[in-house]
C-alpha cells in the first residue's frame, strides 16, 4: 500500500522524478516561472472592440472581439447611469455576449 510519505519521497526525495514541470506543479501549484518570475498562471491581453454611445447622463458601452459586425448578436452591453451616483446595468440583465450593437440605447438593461 502506498502512503503519503511514499508519494512525497517519489516527488521530492532522493532519486525523485526529474521532470521539473511535475515537481514545480506539485510544489508550487503551478507549472513554470519559479525562477523567471512569469508562471503560466498570468493574465494576458485580450483586445476588445469597443462601442460607446452617450445619451444625457447615461453612457452605453458595447464590447466584443475585434472585427465583429455591430449587427451580429455577439456583443456584451452595459449602461452606466450617472444621474444619481453611478448605476451599472447589463443588457438582458446578464454579461453574455449575445446582443446587437447597432443601437445600444434600444436594448433592455437591468
N, C-alpha and C positions, 0 to 999 in steps of 0.2 A: 504494500500500500504506500502511495506517495504522500508525503506530508508537505506542509507549507515550507518547512526547513529545506527539504529536498528541492523544491521549486526555487527557493531563494538561492541555494547553492548552485543550481543549474544556471541561473541568470547572472549571479554576481560573484560566486565563489571561484576558487582556483579551478582553472580549466573550464570557465564559463563559456557560454555561447559567444562567438566572436562577431556576430552580426550586430554592428553598432546601432542600427535602427531598432532592433528588438530591445536592446539594453536601454537605449535612450527613451523609448516609448514606455518601457516598464518602470524606469526610474523617474522620469520626468512627466509622464502623462502625455507626451507628445513626441514627435519624431523630428530630428533636425534642429539646427540652430543653437545648440547648447554653447558652443564655442564662438559662433559667429554673431550671436545676438538676434538672429532672424529665424524663427522657427516656422513651421508650416501652419501654425495657428496664428494668422495675422490677417488684418483687413487690407484689402487692396482697392484700387479704384474701380468703380463701376459707373462709367459715364452714362448720363441720362439725358434724354431730350426734355426740354422744359418749355411749357407754355404758361404765360402769366397774363391774366386779364384783371383789370381793376375797375370796379363799379362802385362809386361812392366810397364807403368805408369798408367794403368787402373786397378782398383780393382772392382770386381764384387761381389755383396752381395745379397744372396737369403735368405728370411725369410719365415717361415711357422710355423704351430703348431707342437709341438714335436711329433715325431713318423711318420710324413708324409714322404712317399717314395719320393725320388728325381725324380722318373719317373711320379709322379702324378701331374696333372696340378692344383696344389694348392699352388704355391709359388709366392711370391712378389719378384721382382728382380730389382736391380738398378746398374748402373755403376757409378763409381767415377773416373773421369779422372783428373789427376794432371799434365798433360803436360804443360799447361799454366794456372796456377791458379787451382781452384777446380770447376769442372763442373759435376753436378749430373744429370743423366738421368734415366728414368724409362723404363723398358721393356714394349713394346707396347704403350709407351707414357702415361701410367697410373699406379696407385698404386694398382691395383687389384691383388688378389691372384689367378691368373689363368695361371701361367707359369710353365713349367717343369724345374727342376734344375739340370738335368743330366750334361749339359754343358752350364753354364751361358754365356759363351763368344759367343755362336751362336745366342742368342736372339737379336731382333731388339730394340735398345734403342733410345728414343727421348725425 
